[in-house]
């Protein structure tokens, strides 16, 4: 598990990138926030070291894309129609 300093550094460097990628896929602010939190939680729990900053960024991007795909193929997302007021 990563320490608080590593998590804060990753958040400050990559949070905007992760949110943008999620918004491109999901187009819903609430889904974007949920997936972003999930991505950084996975980052904190991931124990293997990264080879470089580029490897860390690529890992976060791939995890974000996969999490967005999981949301898009979920039963709730497919079957529920949201009312927008």
C-alpha positions as protocol buffer text, in pm:
chain_id: "A"
residue {
  index: 1
  type: UNK
  ca { x: 0 y: 0 z: 0 }
}
residue {
  index: 2
  type: UNK
  ca { x: 127 y: 346 z: -87 }
}
residue {
  index: 3
  type: UNK
  ca { x: 182 y: 616 z: 172 }
}
residue {
  index: 4
  type: UNK
  ca { x: 0 y: 948 z: 190 }
}
residue {
  index: 5
  type: UNK
  ca { x: 280 y: 1148 z: 26 }
}
residue {
  index: 6
  type: UNK
  ca { x: 282 y: 923 z: -281 }
}
residue {
  index: 7
  type: UNK
  ca { x: -96 y: 940 z: -308 }
}
residue {
  index: 8
  type: UNK
  ca { x: -97 y: 1320 z: -281 }
}
residue {
  index: 9
  type: UNK
  ca { x: 178 y: 1348 z: -543 }
}
residue {
  index: 10
  type: UNK
  ca { x: -13 y: 1127 z: -786 }
}
residue {
  index: 11
  type: UNK
  ca { x: -335 y: 1320 z: -724 }
}
residue {
  index: 12
  type: UNK
  ca { x: -169 y: 1654 z: -792 }
}
residue {
  index: 13
  type: UNK
  ca { x: 3 y: 1527 z: -1107 }
}
residue {
  index: 14
  type: UNK
  ca { x: -259 y: 1302 z: -1267 }
}
residue {
  index: 15
  type: UNK
  ca { x: -605 y: 1381 z: -1127 }
}
residue {
  index: 16
  type: UNK
  ca { x: -692 y: 1619 z: -1411 }
}
residue {
  index: 17
  type: UNK
  ca { x: -577 y: 1371 z: -1676 }
}
residue {
  index: 18
  type: UNK
  ca { x: -777 y: 1087 z: -1522 }
}
residue {
  index: 19
  type: UNK
  ca { x: -1090 y: 1303 z: -1496 }
}
residue {
  index: 20
  type: UNK
  ca { x: -1060 y: 1417 z: -1859 }
}
residue {
  index: 21
  type: UNK
  ca { x: -1023 y: 1062 z: -1984 }
}
residue {
  index: 22
  type: UNK
  ca { x: -1319 y: 950 z: -1778 }
}
residue {
  index: 23
  type: UNK
  ca { x: -1534 y: 1238 z: -1903 }
}
residue {
  index: 24
  type: UNK
  ca { x: -1452 y: 1155 z: -2266 }
}
residue {
  index: 25
  type: UNK
  ca { x: -1582 y: 802 z: -2209 }
}
residue {
  index: 26
  type: UNK
  ca { x: -1868 y: 858 z: -1965 }
}
residue {
  index: 27
  type: UNK
  ca { x: -1999 y: 1212 z: -2022 }
}
residue {
  index: 28
  type: UNK
  ca { x: -2151 y: 1224 z: -1675 }
}
residue {
  index: 29
  type: UNK
  ca { x: -1995 y: 1423 z: -1393 }
}
residue {
  index: 30
  type: UNK
  ca { x: -2121 y: 1191 z: -1122 }
}
residue {
  index: 31
  type: UNK
  ca { x: -1985 y: 882 z: -1301 }
}
residue {
  index: 32
  type: UNK
  ca { x: -1656 y: 1062 z: -1360 }
}
residue {
  index: 33
  type: UNK
  ca { x: -1616 y: 1139 z: -991 }
}
residue {
  index: 34
  type: UNK
  ca { x: -1698 y: 781 z: -892 }
}
residue {
  index: 35
  type: UNK
  ca { x: -1454 y: 630 z: -1142 }
}
residue {
  index: 36
  type: UNK
  ca { x: -1179 y: 880 z: -1054 }
}
residue {
  index: 37
  type: UNK
  ca { x: -1203 y: 784 z: -689 }
}
residue {
  index: 38
  type: UNK
  ca { x: -1197 y: 417 z: -782 }
}
residue {
  index: 39
  type: UNK
  ca { x: -884 y: 465 z: -997 }
}
residue {
  index: 40
  type: UNK
  ca { x: -691 y: 641 z: -722 }
}
residue {
  index: 41
  type: UNK
  ca { x: -804 y: 386 z: -464 }
}
residue {
  index: 42
  type: UNK
  ca { x: -662 y: 113 z: -689 }
}
residue {
  index: 43
  type: UNK
  ca { x: -342 y: 320 z: -716 }
}
residue {
  index: 44
  type: UNK
  ca { x: -311 y: 342 z: -339 }
}
residue {
  index: 45
  type: UNK
  ca { x: -367 y: -33 z: -297 }
}
residue {
  index: 46
  type: UNK
  ca { x: -131 y: -130 z: -584 }
}
residue {
  index: 47
  type: UNK
  ca { x: 191 y: -247 z: -424 }
}
residue {
  index: 48
  type: UNK
  ca { x: 428 y: -305 z: -716 }
}
residue {
  index: 49
  type: UNK
  ca { x: 679 y: -27 z: -786 }
}
residue {
  index: 50
  type: UNK
  ca { x: 664 y: 169 z: -1111 }
}
residue {
  index: 51
  type: UNK
  ca { x: 967 y: 185 z: -1338 }
}
residue {
  index: 52
  type: UNK
  ca { x: 929 y: 558 z: -1408 }
}
residue {
  index: 53
  type: UNK
  ca { x: 684 y: 847 z: -1396 }
}
residue {
  index: 54
  type: UNK
  ca { x: 577 y: 762 z: -1751 }
}
residue {
  index: 55
  type: UNK
  ca { x: 499 y: 404 z: -1646 }
}
residue {
  index: 56
  type: UNK
  ca { x: 297 y: 532 z: -1351 }
}
residue {
  index: 57
  type: UNK
  ca { x: 99 y: 770 z: -1574 }
}
residue {
  index: 58
  type: UNK
  ca { x: 36 y: 500 z: -1834 }
}
residue {
  index: 59
  type: UNK
  ca { x: -85 y: 263 z: -1562 }
}
residue {
  index: 60
  type: UNK
  ca { x: -328 y: 521 z: -1427 }
}
residue {
  index: 61
  type: UNK
  ca { x: -461 y: 596 z: -1776 }
}
residue {
  index: 62
  type: UNK
  ca { x: -514 y: 229 z: -1853 }
}
residue {
  index: 63
  type: UNK
  ca { x: -688 y: 168 z: -1519 }
}
residue {
  index: 64
  type: UNK
  ca { x: -912 y: 470 z: -1584 }
}
residue {
  index: 65
  type: UNK
  ca { x: -1008 y: 349 z: -1932 }
}
residue {
  index: 66
  type: UNK
  ca { x: -1083 y: -2 z: -1804 }
}
residue {
  index: 67
  type: UNK
  ca { x: -1292 y: 133 z: -1516 }
}
residue {
  index: 68
  type: UNK
  ca { x: -1491 y: 348 z: -1761 }
}
residue {
  index: 69
  type: UNK
  ca { x: -1554 y: 46 z: -1980 }
}
residue {
  index: 70
  type: UNK
  ca { x: -1674 y: -148 z: -1675 }
}
residue {
  index: 71
  type: UNK
  ca { x: -1925 y: 127 z: -1597 }
}
residue {
  index: 72
  type: UNK
  ca { x: -2048 y: 142 z: -1956 }
}
residue {
  index: 73
  type: UNK
  ca { x: -2112 y: -232 z: -1971 }
}
residue {
  index: 74
  type: UNK
  ca { x: -2277 y: -252 z: -1629 }
}
residue {
  index: 75
  type: UNK
  ca { x: -2640 y: -355 z: -1602 }
}
residue {
  index: 76
  type: UNK
  ca { x: -2740 y: -29 z: -1435 }
}
residue {
  index: 77
  type: UNK
  ca { x: -2590 y: 185 z: -1710 }
}
residue {
  index: 78
  type: UNK
  ca { x: -2750 y: -19 z: -1986 }
}
residue {
  index: 79
  type: UNK
  ca { x: -3099 y: -61 z: -1841 }
}
residue {
  index: 80
  type: UNK
  ca { x: -3174 y: 256 z: -1644 }
}
residue {
  index: 81
  type: UNK
  ca { x: -3289 y: 573 z: -1814 }
}
residue {
  index: 82
  type: UNK
  ca { x: -3209 y: 884 z: -1615 }
}
residue {
  index: 83
  type: UNK
  ca { x: -3450 y: 1175 z: -1610 }
}
residue {
  index: 84
  type: UNK
  ca { x: -3278 y: 1507 z: -1659 }
}
residue {
  index: 85
  type: UNK
  ca { x: -3460 y: 1810 z: -1531 }
}
